[in-house]
């Protein structure tokens, strides 16, 4: 099935056999000690849970409600209830988070506050995911492997370095302790699912446990087979959207005393016949047989001693690779793309108790990563994806100051140096450095009402493709071709964001243990030196092309402003929950005037649900109300508005002979609406029936 692993299906059988054998050898008997509990079906499900803890905003563990940045967390229960098929399903209910690229998962392109995914930093278990190829998704993972997803809106380079102009999306995978129930030391979970929009079958298995008191393991395998093309709301189908995918996770934790070592390896493989640009409809001359493979390896060390406030180090070493092989069906032309990232992050936090009313948590560290890219066509160098490499090193310092338990101030500064170069191209290397600052504040007016404000900066170093791409962009007849011209003198894009907001969080409002959470934020993000792909299509010679067809090059051509707001309100009690969110972004071109083209329309999310603890049932409803987008540049195409309704039903027996069974049923796009998201070429799926069943023993 997969070209680099001709025996891939057999290889996955070996993987499964190995995991089962491994489990049999280390499968100890049940003990009376309890580990992490499973999630009851009556859990209060809300779009934003301000009790959640995040490390994305500050790289230290903080409650979402206690940081000045805008962070949303999607937890394990929400991922399971939604039966997420891809990262788009995980993110789609979050305010000011939009999904472009169309319904094929290889083309999904998230947007945060008007900034597309090439200006978003993706992390997988803390490791950067820098793969970037036009019209392709940036990251590939199966949602069944995920414990949580943190989304930070707004520039974040003062903490995370290059790439985080629009924000950070951080994916965290499961541990064995997330699956073990009280009294268990090992277990096996089998699962299966089905989605009707493309007749997708989703079997999987997890094997996990504890060995002694210091070691735990998790081995997970997931398979997806989309046997049919995606069905639209009008009954037509998106041709060439079938696929098969395999995903695996092996994760081991060793915790001797105050030390903790974690090693994980993740695999993702997908194959299918799709157009070369998976965000468009297929034609005979663009159809390719594509194999996509991604591998992620991480090794993390942590030291946590509550009696040592000066020493709390963490070191992460990681390596990930993405390989794509495309065989064009028209003439069997072979295009290979390889991209890898290798990096190390090291940081330490020191706590200072200055007085009875003042504390500081100082975090400092260094990051380094190396990106390498190369492309081949029929075995020869492919200039459209140049062979190049980039090195980035950064040093950062952050101080979390707390005064009187009411005022939190978090200043930070970071310096980054980056250098990129390509092989075989007669151009100089691109190198530069950048200092970014941030300062945020949160003031608790009362125990339940807070005001926030922050200023943050970010930058994005030009990608290897933007700097060094050569070759042919497209042909225009005999003797006519538009050629890429490299631009090694590109400046980094920079962003300067101001944000203010307020939060309300109150419990025991109407009933015991109920919870009300309201969050509102206004942002103003000024972005300089946007890198645009400029296409100059002419029928006479120009510099860079002595023939006809013109040139295509990347250039810093635009300054922009993105501003808007989002508001969320959620109420949850024992027997139900309700909430809504509204998000709005406006984008303005400060160089040429007018509006920006990549800004998504205003959107409401309204939700409600009921819990029946007696019957272990939970029912949920979500409506997405998307307004028409008529604010488009001259010559742009407006997009009509639409409304979608989704329902979910979960059953998780807590007692009796069926304990360990979980059933999730859902319907996406209940009314079978035929619609297209703004800026997408392709229409989205119609009504989709979803069913997932799992058994844990």
C-alpha positions as CSV (number, residue, x, y, z in Angstrom):
1,X,0.0,0.0,0.0
2,X,2.7,2.5,1.0
3,X,5.6,2.8,-1.4
4,X,8.4,3.1,1.1
5,X,7.1,0.2,3.0
6,X,5.9,-2.3,0.4
7,X,4.9,-4.7,3.2
8,X,3.3,-2.1,5.3
9,X,0.1,-4.0,6.1
10,X,2.2,-6.9,7.2
11,X,4.4,-4.5,9.1
12,X,1.4,-3.3,11.0
13,X,0.4,-6.8,11.8
14,X,3.9,-7.3,13.3
15,X,3.4,-4.2,15.3
16,X,0.1,-5.5,16.7
17,X,1.6,-8.9,17.5
18,X,4.5,-7.2,19.2
19,X,2.2,-5.0,21.4
20,X,0.1,-8.0,22.4
21,X,3.1,-10.2,23.2
22,X,4.7,-7.3,25.2
23,X,1.4,-6.9,27.1
24,X,1.2,-10.7,28.0
25,X,4.7,-10.7,29.4
26,X,4.3,-7.6,31.6
27,X,0.5,-7.9,32.4
28,X,0.5,-8.0,36.2
29,X,-2.5,-8.9,38.3
30,X,-4.9,-6.2,39.6
31,X,-3.8,-4.4,42.7
32,X,-5.8,-2.4,45.2
33,X,-3.9,0.8,44.5
34,X,-5.8,3.3,42.3
35,X,-4.5,5.3,39.5
36,X,-6.2,7.9,37.3
37,X,-10.0,7.6,37.1
38,X,-12.0,7.4,33.9
39,X,-14.3,10.2,32.9
40,X,-17.9,9.7,34.0
41,X,-20.6,10.3,31.4
42,X,-22.1,13.0,33.7
43,X,-19.0,15.2,33.3
44,X,-19.9,18.8,32.9
45,X,-19.0,19.5,29.2
46,X,-18.4,23.1,28.3
47,X,-16.8,24.8,25.3
48,X,-14.2,26.4,27.6
49,X,-13.4,25.0,31.0
50,X,-11.5,27.7,32.9
51,X,-10.5,25.2,35.6
52,X,-8.2,23.5,33.0
53,X,-4.4,23.7,33.4
54,X,-2.2,24.7,30.5
55,X,1.5,25.0,29.8
56,X,1.1,26.6,26.4
57,X,1.0,30.3,27.4
58,X,3.8,30.4,29.9
59,X,5.6,27.0,29.5
60,X,4.8,26.5,33.2
61,X,1.7,24.8,34.7
62,X,-1.0,27.5,35.2
63,X,-4.8,27.5,35.3
64,X,-6.4,28.9,32.2
65,X,-8.4,31.3,34.4
66,X,-5.1,32.8,35.9
67,X,-3.2,33.8,32.8
68,X,-3.7,37.0,30.7
69,X,-3.5,35.2,27.4
70,X,-6.6,33.8,25.5
71,X,-6.3,30.0,25.7
72,X,-8.9,27.3,25.0
73,X,-8.5,23.6,26.0
74,X,-10.3,20.7,24.3
75,X,-10.1,17.7,26.7
76,X,-10.3,14.0,26.2
77,X,-14.0,13.8,26.9
78,X,-14.8,16.4,24.3
79,X,-12.7,14.6,21.7
80,X,-14.4,11.3,22.4
81,X,-17.9,12.8,22.4
82,X,-17.3,14.6,19.1
83,X,-15.8,11.4,17.6
84,X,-13.2,13.6,15.9
85,X,-12.1,12.2,12.6
86,X,-9.3,14.8,12.2
87,X,-7.9,17.9,13.8
88,X,-10.7,19.9,12.2
89,X,-13.3,18.1,14.2
90,X,-11.3,18.8,17.4
91,X,-11.0,22.6,16.8
92,X,-14.2,23.6,15.0
93,X,-16.3,24.8,18.0
94,X,-13.6,27.2,19.3
95,X,-14.2,31.0,18.9
96,X,-12.1,32.7,16.3
97,X,-10.7,29.4,15.1
98,X,-11.7,28.6,11.5
99,X,-10.9,25.7,9.2
100,X,-9.8,26.2,5.6
101,X,-8.6,23.8,2.9
102,X,-11.7,21.8,2.3
103,X,-12.9,18.4,3.6
104,X,-9.9,16.2,2.7
105,X,-7.9,15.8,5.9
106,X,-4.6,16.2,3.9
107,X,-5.6,19.8,3.1
108,X,-7.0,21.1,6.4
109,X,-5.7,24.5,7.2
110,X,-6.7,26.0,10.6
111,X,-6.9,29.8,11.0
112,X,-6.6,31.8,14.3
113,X,-7.9,35.4,14.3
114,X,-7.4,35.7,10.5
115,X,-3.8,34.2,10.5
116,X,-3.6,31.1,8.4
117,X,-1.8,27.9,9.5
118,X,1.6,28.9,8.0
119,X,1.7,31.6,10.7
120,X,0.7,29.2,13.5
121,X,3.1,27.2,15.6
122,X,2.0,23.5,15.9
123,X,3.4,21.4,18.8
124,X,3.0,17.7,19.3
125,X,4.0,16.6,22.8
126,X,6.0,19.8,22.9
127,X,7.9,19.1,19.7
128,X,7.7,21.7,16.8
129,X,5.9,20.5,13.7
130,X,7.4,22.7,10.9
131,X,6.5,20.8,7.8
132,X,5.2,23.4,5.3
133,X,4.2,22.6,1.7
134,X,1.7,24.6,-0.3
135,X,-1.9,23.3,-0.1
136,X,-0.9,20.6,2.4
137,X,-1.9,20.1,6.0
138,X,1.0,20.9,8.5
139,X,0.5,18.1,11.0
140,X,-0.9,14.6,10.7
141,X,-2.2,12.7,13.8
142,X,-5.2,10.6,14.7
143,X,-7.4,12.2,17.3
144,X,-7.9,8.9,19.1
145,X,-4.3,9.3,20.3
146,X,-4.9,12.7,21.9
147,X,-5.5,13.6,25.5
148,X,-6.0,17.3,25.0
149,X,-5.4,20.2,22.6
150,X,-4.5,23.7,23.8
151,X,-5.1,26.6,21.5
152,X,-3.4,29.9,22.4
153,X,-4.7,32.9,20.4
154,X,-2.3,35.7,19.5
155,X,1.5,36.2,19.0
156,X,3.7,34.0,21.2
157,X,7.3,34.3,20.0
158,X,8.5,35.7,23.3
159,X,8.1,32.2,24.7
160,X,8.0,29.9,21.6
161,X,10.1,31.6,19.0
162,X,9.6,31.7,15.2
163,X,6.3,30.9,13.7
164,X,3.7,31.9,16.3
165,X,2.3,35.1,14.7
166,X,-1.3,33.9,14.9
167,X,-0.9,31.6,18.0
168,X,0.0,28.1,19.1
169,X,-1.9,24.8,18.7
170,X,-0.5,22.2,21.1
171,X,-1.4,18.5,20.9
172,X,-0.8,16.2,23.9
173,X,-1.0,12.5,23.5
174,X,-2.4,10.0,26.0
175,X,-0.5,8.3,28.9
176,X,-1.3,4.9,30.4
177,X,-2.6,6.7,33.6
178,X,-5.2,8.4,31.5
179,X,-6.8,5.0,30.7
180,X,-6.3,3.0,33.9
181,X,-9.3,2.9,36.2
182,X,-9.2,2.7,40.1
183,X,-7.7,-0.6,41.3
184,X,-6.2,-1.4,37.9
185,X,-2.5,-1.9,37.0
186,X,-3.1,-2.9,33.4
187,X,-5.8,-3.0,30.8
188,X,-6.8,-3.4,27.2
189,X,-9.2,-1.2,25.3
190,X,-10.7,-2.1,22.0
191,X,-12.8,0.3,19.9
192,X,-14.6,0.6,16.6
193,X,-16.4,3.3,14.8
194,X,-18.2,4.3,11.6
195,X,-19.0,7.5,9.8
196,X,-21.5,7.6,7.0
197,X,-20.3,10.6,5.0
198,X,-17.6,8.5,3.4
199,X,-18.3,5.0,4.8
200,X,-15.3,5.3,7.1
201,X,-14.5,2.3,9.4
202,X,-12.4,3.0,12.4
203,X,-11.1,0.1,14.5
204,X,-8.4,0.5,17.1
205,X,-6.8,-1.0,20.3
206,X,-4.9,0.2,23.3
207,X,-2.7,-1.9,25.6
208,X,-1.5,-0.1,28.8
209,X,-0.3,-0.7,32.3
210,X,2.0,-0.2,35.2
211,X,5.2,-2.2,36.0
212,X,6.2,-1.9,39.6
213,X,5.6,1.6,41.0
214,X,7.9,3.6,38.6
215,X,7.2,2.5,35.0
216,X,4.1,2.7,32.8
217,X,3.5,2.0,29.2
218,X,0.9,2.6,26.5
219,X,0.8,1.0,23.0
220,X,-2.0,2.1,20.7
221,X,-2.9,1.3,17.1
222,X,-5.6,3.0,15.0
223,X,-6.8,2.3,11.5
224,X,-9.2,4.3,9.3
225,X,-10.6,3.1,5.9
226,X,-12.7,5.7,4.1
227,X,-14.2,3.3,1.5
228,X,-16.3,5.9,-0.3
229,X,-16.0,9.5,-1.5
230,X,-17.2,12.3,0.7
231,X,-20.9,13.1,0.2
232,X,-22.1,16.7,-0.1
233,X,-25.4,18.1,1.1
234,X,-26.9,18.0,-2.4
235,X,-26.2,14.3,-2.7
236,X,-23.1,14.7,-5.0
237,X,-19.7,13.3,-4.0
238,X,-16.2,14.7,-3.8
239,X,-14.4,12.5,-6.3
240,X,-11.1,11.0,-5.2
241,X,-11.4,11.5,-1.4
242,X,-11.1,7.9,-0.3
243,X,-8.1,6.9,1.8
244,X,-6.6,4.4,4.2
245,X,-4.6,5.5,7.2
246,X,-2.7,3.8,10.0
247,X,-1.6,5.6,13.3
248,X,0.4,4.2,16.2
249,X,1.7,5.4,19.5
250,X,4.2,3.8,21.9
251,X,4.7,5.8,25.1
252,X,6.8,4.9,28.2
253,X,7.2,6.8,31.4
254,X,9.8,6.0,34.1
255,X,9.6,7.9,37.4
256,X,12.4,7.1,39.8
257,X,11.8,9.4,42.8
258,X,11.6,13.0,41.8
259,X,12.9,12.3,38.2
260,X,10.7,11.5,35.3
261,X,11.7,10.2,31.9
262,X,9.3,9.9,28.9
263,X,9.9,8.4,25.6
264,X,7.3,8.3,22.8
265,X,7.2,7.4,19.2
266,X,4.2,8.2,16.9
267,X,3.5,7.0,13.4
268,X,1.0,8.1,10.8
269,X,0.6,6.7,7.3
270,X,-2.1,7.6,4.8
271,X,-2.6,6.5,1.2
272,X,-5.2,7.4,-1.5
273,X,-5.7,8.7,-5.0
274,X,-6.2,12.5,-4.7
275,X,-5.4,15.6,-6.8
276,X,-1.9,17.0,-6.4
277,X,-3.5,20.0,-4.7
278,X,-5.8,18.2,-2.2
279,X,-7.8,21.4,-1.6
280,X,-9.2,21.4,-5.2
281,X,-11.3,19.1,-7.3
282,X,-9.6,16.3,-9.2
283,X,-8.9,16.2,-12.9
284,X,-7.2,13.5,-15.0
285,X,-4.0,15.5,-15.3
286,X,-3.7,16.4,-11.6
287,X,-4.6,13.0,-10.0
288,X,-1.8,11.3,-8.1
289,X,-1.4,8.2,-6.0
290,X,-0.2,9.8,-2.8
291,X,1.5,8.2,0.2
292,X,2.0,10.4,3.2
293,X,4.1,9.3,6.2
294,X,4.9,11.2,9.4
295,X,7.1,10.0,12.3
296,X,7.6,11.7,15.6
297,X,10.1,10.8,18.3
298,X,10.5,12.6,21.7
299,X,12.5,12.1,24.8
300,X,11.7,14.2,27.8
301,X,13.3,14.6,31.2
302,X,11.7,16.4,34.2
303,X,12.8,16.9,37.8
304,X,10.1,17.9,40.3
305,X,10.9,18.2,44.0
306,X,8.5,20.3,46.0
307,X,11.2,21.0,48.6
308,X,13.6,22.4,46.0
309,X,12.1,25.7,44.7
310,X,15.1,26.7,42.7
311,X,15.5,23.6,40.6
312,X,12.6,22.5,38.3
313,X,14.3,21.6,35.0
314,X,12.8,20.1,31.9
315,X,14.7,18.9,28.8
316,X,13.0,17.8,25.6
317,X,14.8,16.2,22.6
318,X,12.8,15.5,19.5
319,X,13.0,14.5,15.9
320,X,10.2,14.3,13.3
321,X,10.0,13.5,9.6
322,X,7.4,13.9,6.9
323,X,7.7,12.0,3.6
324,X,5.3,12.4,0.7
325,X,5.4,10.3,-2.5
326,X,3.2,11.2,-5.4
327,X,2.9,9.1,-8.6
328,X,0.9,11.1,-11.2
329,X,-1.5,8.7,-12.9
330,X,-1.3,10.4,-16.2
331,X,2.4,9.7,-16.9
332,X,3.6,8.0,-13.6
333,X,5.9,11.0,-12.8
334,X,7.3,10.5,-9.3
335,X,7.5,13.5,-6.9
336,X,9.1,12.9,-3.5
337,X,9.1,15.4,-0.7
338,X,11.1,15.0,2.6
339,X,11.1,17.3,5.6
340,X,12.6,16.8,9.0
341,X,12.9,18.8,12.2
342,X,15.4,18.0,15.0
343,X,15.4,20.1,18.2
344,X,16.2,20.4,21.8
345,X,14.4,22.5,24.5
346,X,15.9,23.1,27.9
347,X,14.4,25.3,30.6
348,X,14.4,25.7,34.4
349,X,12.0,27.4,36.8
350,X,12.9,29.0,40.1
351,X,10.4,30.2,42.7
352,X,11.2,33.1,45.0
353,X,9.0,33.9,48.0
354,X,9.9,37.6,48.5
355,X,7.4,38.3,51.3
356,X,4.0,37.3,52.6
357,X,2.4,39.1,49.7
358,X,4.8,38.7,46.8
359,X,6.1,35.6,44.9
360,X,8.0,35.2,41.7
361,X,8.4,32.2,39.3
362,X,11.4,32.9,37.0
363,X,11.6,30.6,33.9
364,X,14.6,30.7,31.6
365,X,15.9,28.4,28.9
366,X,17.2,27.8,25.4
367,X,15.7,26.3,22.3
368,X,17.4,25.0,19.2
369,X,16.0,23.3,16.1
370,X,17.2,22.3,12.7
371,X,14.9,22.0,9.7
372,X,15.9,20.1,6.5
373,X,14.0,19.8,3.3
374,X,14.5,18.2,-0.1
375,X,12.5,17.2,-3.1
376,X,13.0,14.9,-6.0
377,X,11.3,14.3,-9.3
378,X,11.9,11.0,-11.0
379,X,15.1,10.7,-8.9
380,X,16.5,14.1,-9.8
381,X,16.5,17.3,-7.7
382,X,13.2,19.0,-7.8
383,X,13.7,22.8,-7.7
384,X,10.1,23.5,-6.8
385,X,10.9,22.1,-3.4
386,X,14.6,23.0,-2.9
387,X,17.1,21.1,-0.9
388,X,17.9,23.4,2.0
389,X,18.2,23.7,5.8
390,X,17.5,26.2,8.5
391,X,18.9,26.6,12.0
392,X,17.2,28.6,14.8
393,X,18.5,29.2,18.3
394,X,16.6,31.1,21.0
395,X,17.2,32.2,24.6
396,X,14.2,33.3,26.7
397,X,13.5,34.7,30.2
398,X,10.1,35.0,31.8
399,X,9.0,36.2,35.3
400,X,5.6,35.4,36.8
401,X,5.0,37.9,39.6
402,X,2.1,37.5,42.0
403,X,1.2,40.3,44.4
404,X,-1.4,39.9,47.2
405,X,-2.9,36.9,45.4
406,X,-4.8,39.4,43.3
407,X,-2.4,40.9,40.8
408,X,-0.4,38.8,38.4
409,X,2.3,40.3,36.1
410,X,4.1,38.2,33.5
411,X,6.9,40.0,31.6
412,X,9.1,38.0,29.2
413,X,11.8,38.5,26.6
414,X,13.4,36.3,24.0
415,X,16.3,36.5,21.5
416,X,16.3,34.3,18.4
417,X,18.9,33.9,15.7
418,X,18.1,32.1,12.4
419,X,20.0,31.1,9.3
420,X,18.7,29.4,6.2
421,X,20.5,28.2,3.1
422,X,19.9,26.1,0.0
423,X,22.1,23.7,-1.9
424,X,22.8,24.2,-5.6
425,X,21.4,27.7,-5.8
426,X,23.7,30.6,-6.5
427,X,22.2,32.8,-3.8
428,X,23.5,33.8,-0.4
429,X,22.1,32.5,2.8
430,X,19.3,34.3,4.7
431,X,20.2,35.1,8.3
432,X,18.8,37.5,10.9
433,X,18.0,37.8,14.5
434,X,15.1,39.2,16.5
435,X,14.2,40.2,20.1
436,X,10.6,39.8,21.1
437,X,8.9,41.1,24.3
438,X,5.7,40.4,26.1
439,X,4.0,41.6,29.2
440,X,0.7,40.5,30.6
441,X,-1.4,41.3,33.6
442,X,-4.4,39.9,35.4
443,X,-6.1,41.6,38.3
444,X,-8.8,39.9,40.4
445,X,-11.3,42.6,41.2
446,X,-13.2,40.0,43.3
447,X,-12.7,36.3,43.7
448,X,-15.0,35.7,40.7
449,X,-14.3,38.8,38.4
450,X,-10.9,39.5,36.7
451,X,-9.6,42.0,34.3
452,X,-6.8,41.1,31.9
453,X,-4.4,42.9,29.5
454,X,-1.3,41.9,27.6
455,X,1.1,43.0,24.9
456,X,3.0,40.4,22.9
457,X,5.3,40.3,19.9
458,X,6.1,37.5,17.4
459,X,8.0,36.8,14.3
460,X,8.2,34.2,11.6
461,X,11.4,33.5,9.8
462,X,10.9,33.0,6.0
463,X,10.5,29.3,5.0
464,X,12.9,27.5,2.8
465,X,10.3,27.4,0.0
466,X,9.7,31.2,0.2
467,X,13.4,31.9,0.1
468,X,14.9,29.4,-2.4
469,X,12.2,27.9,-4.7
470,X,13.2,27.8,-8.4
471,X,11.9,25.8,-11.4
472,X,8.5,26.0,-13.1
473,X,5.4,27.3,-11.4
474,X,3.0,26.5,-14.3
475,X,3.1,26.2,-18.1
476,X,1.0,28.3,-20.5
477,X,1.5,26.6,-23.8
478,X,4.4,25.8,-26.1
479,X,7.4,27.9,-25.2
480,X,5.6,29.5,-22.3
481,X,6.2,28.9,-18.6
482,X,6.0,30.9,-15.5
483,X,9.2,30.5,-13.5
484,X,9.9,30.7,-9.8
485,X,12.6,33.3,-8.8
486,X,14.2,32.9,-5.4
487,X,14.4,35.8,-2.9
488,X,17.0,35.1,-0.2
489,X,16.7,38.7,1.1
490,X,13.3,38.3,2.6
491,X,12.8,39.9,6.0
492,X,11.0,38.1,8.8
493,X,7.3,38.8,9.4
494,X,6.6,40.5,12.7
495,X,3.5,41.0,14.8
496,X,2.6,43.3,17.7
497,X,-0.6,42.4,19.6
498,X,-2.5,44.3,22.2
499,X,-5.3,42.6,24.1
500,X,-7.7,43.5,26.9
501,X,-10.5,41.5,28.4
502,X,-12.6,40.4,31.4
503,X,-13.5,37.1,33.0
504,X,-16.2,35.9,35.3
505,X,-16.0,32.5,37.0
506,X,-18.4,31.6,39.8
507,X,-19.5,28.4,41.4
508,X,-22.6,27.4,43.5
509,X,-24.6,30.1,41.7
510,X,-28.0,28.4,41.4
511,X,-27.2,24.9,42.5
512,X,-24.5,23.2,44.5
513,X,-21.4,22.6,42.4
514,X,-22.7,24.4,39.4
515,X,-20.4,26.7,37.5
516,X,-20.7,29.9,35.4
517,X,-17.7,31.0,33.2
518,X,-17.7,34.1,31.0
519,X,-14.8,35.3,29.0
520,X,-14.5,38.3,26.7
521,X,-11.4,39.7,24.9
522,X,-10.6,42.5,22.4
523,X,-7.4,42.3,20.3
524,X,-5.5,44.5,17.9
525,X,-2.7,42.8,16.1
526,X,-0.4,44.9,13.8
527,X,1.6,42.7,11.4
528,X,4.5,44.0,9.3
529,X,6.4,42.6,6.3
530,X,3.8,40.0,5.2
531,X,5.4,37.5,2.8
532,X,3.2,37.2,-0.3
533,X,3.6,35.0,-3.3
534,X,3.6,37.5,-6.2
535,X,2.7,36.1,-9.6
536,X,3.7,38.3,-12.6
537,X,2.2,36.6,-15.7
538,X,3.3,38.3,-18.9
539,X,4.0,37.3,-22.5
540,X,7.4,39.0,-22.8
541,X,10.8,38.6,-21.3
542,X,11.4,39.9,-17.7
543,X,14.3,39.5,-15.3
544,X,14.4,35.9,-14.2
545,X,12.6,34.6,-17.3
546,X,14.1,35.3,-20.8
547,X,11.1,33.7,-22.5
548,X,7.3,34.1,-22.1
549,X,5.1,33.5,-19.0
550,X,6.6,35.8,-16.4
551,X,7.9,35.0,-12.9
552,X,6.6,34.1,-9.4
553,X,8.5,35.2,-6.4
554,X,8.0,35.8,-2.6
555,X,8.4,39.3,-1.3
556,X,7.7,41.5,1.8
557,X,4.9,43.6,0.4
558,X,2.3,44.3,3.0
559,X,1.6,45.7,6.4
560,X,-1.7,44.7,8.0
561,X,-3.9,45.1,11.0
562,X,-6.1,42.3,12.4
563,X,-8.6,43.3,15.1
564,X,-11.7,41.9,16.7
565,X,-13.1,40.2,19.7
566,X,-14.5,37.0,21.1
567,X,-16.9,36.3,23.9
568,X,-17.8,33.0,25.5
569,X,-20.4,32.2,28.2
570,X,-20.9,28.7,29.7
571,X,-23.1,27.4,32.5
572,X,-22.9,23.8,33.8
573,X,-24.8,22.0,36.5
574,X,-25.3,18.4,37.5
575,X,-28.1,17.7,35.0
576,X,-27.2,19.9,32.1
577,X,-25.2,22.7,30.5
578,X,-25.6,25.5,28.1
579,X,-23.5,28.2,26.5
580,X,-22.6,30.3,23.5
581,X,-19.7,32.0,21.9
582,X,-19.4,34.8,19.3
583,X,-16.2,35.7,17.4
584,X,-15.4,38.5,15.0
585,X,-12.2,39.4,13.2
586,X,-11.6,42.3,10.8
587,X,-8.4,42.6,8.6
588,X,-7.1,45.7,6.9
589,X,-4.3,46.1,4.3
590,X,-2.3,49.1,5.5
591,X,-0.1,49.1,2.4
592,X,-2.6,49.3,-0.4
593,X,-5.8,49.9,1.5
594,X,-8.9,47.7,1.6
595,X,-9.5,44.5,3.5
596,X,-7.5,41.3,3.8
597,X,-8.6,38.3,1.9
598,X,-8.0,35.6,4.5
599,X,-10.3,36.8,7.2
600,X,-13.1,34.4,8.1
601,X,-16.8,35.5,8.7
602,X,-18.4,36.2,12.1
603,X,-19.7,33.1,13.8
604,X,-22.0,32.2,16.7
605,X,-21.8,28.8,18.5
606,X,-24.8,27.9,20.6
607,X,-24.9,24.7,22.6
608,X,-27.0,22.9,25.2
609,X,-27.0,19.5,26.8
610,X,-28.6,17.2,29.3
611,X,-27.0,14.7,31.7
612,X,-28.9,11.7,33.2
613,X,-26.5,10.2,35.8
614,X,-29.1,7.6,36.8
615,X,-29.0,6.2,33.2
616,X,-25.4,7.1,32.5
617,X,-26.5,9.2,29.5
618,X,-25.5,12.5,28.1
619,X,-27.2,14.4,25.2
620,X,-25.7,17.4,23.5
621,X,-26.7,19.9,20.8
622,X,-24.5,22.5,19.0
623,X,-25.5,25.0,16.4
624,X,-22.9,26.9,14.3
625,X,-24.4,30.1,12.8
626,X,-21.9,31.5,10.3
627,X,-22.7,34.9,8.8
628,X,-22.1,35.8,5.1
629,X,-18.6,37.1,4.3
630,X,-19.0,40.2,2.1
631,X,-15.8,42.0,3.3
632,X,-13.5,40.8,0.5
633,X,-10.9,42.6,-1.5
634,X,-11.8,44.1,-4.9
635,X,-12.3,41.1,-7.3
636,X,-12.8,38.7,-4.4
637,X,-15.7,36.3,-4.1
638,X,-18.1,36.7,-1.2
639,X,-19.4,33.6,0.6
640,X,-23.0,33.2,1.7
641,X,-23.8,32.4,5.4
642,X,-25.1,29.1,6.7
643,X,-26.3,27.4,9.8
644,X,-25.3,23.9,10.9
645,X,-26.7,21.7,13.7
646,X,-24.9,18.8,15.4
647,X,-26.1,16.4,18.0
648,X,-24.3,13.9,20.3
649,X,-25.4,11.1,22.6
650,X,-23.0,9.3,25.0
651,X,-23.7,6.2,27.1
652,X,-21.1,5.0,29.6
653,X,-22.4,2.5,32.1
654,X,-20.8,2.9,35.5
655,X,-22.0,-0.4,37.1
656,X,-23.2,-3.9,36.3
657,X,-22.2,-6.3,33.6
658,X,-21.8,-3.5,31.0
659,X,-19.3,-1.5,32.9
660,X,-16.3,-0.8,30.6
661,X,-18.5,-0.3,27.6
662,X,-18.8,3.2,26.0
663,X,-21.2,4.1,23.2
664,X,-21.1,7.5,21.3
665,X,-23.6,8.4,18.6
666,X,-23.7,11.7,16.7
667,X,-25.1,13.4,13.7
668,X,-23.1,16.3,12.1
669,X,-25.0,18.7,9.8
670,X,-28.3,17.4,10.9
671,X,-30.3,19.2,8.2
672,X,-28.0,18.1,5.4
673,X,-27.0,21.6,4.5
674,X,-25.1,22.1,1.3
675,X,-22.5,24.7,2.1
676,X,-18.9,25.9,1.5
677,X,-16.6,27.5,4.0
678,X,-15.2,30.9,3.2
679,X,-12.0,30.8,0.9
680,X,-12.5,27.1,0.3
681,X,-12.8,25.8,-3.3
682,X,-14.6,22.6,-2.2
683,X,-17.9,22.2,-0.5
684,X,-18.1,20.6,2.9
685,X,-19.8,17.3,3.8
686,X,-23.5,16.8,4.1
687,X,-25.2,14.9,6.9
688,X,-22.9,12.5,8.7
689,X,-24.0,9.8,11.0
690,X,-21.3,8.7,13.5
691,X,-21.1,5.8,15.8
692,X,-18.3,4.7,18.1
693,X,-18.2,1.7,20.5
694,X,-15.4,0.8,22.9
695,X,-14.8,-1.8,25.6
696,X,-12.2,-1.5,28.3
697,X,-11.1,-4.6,30.2
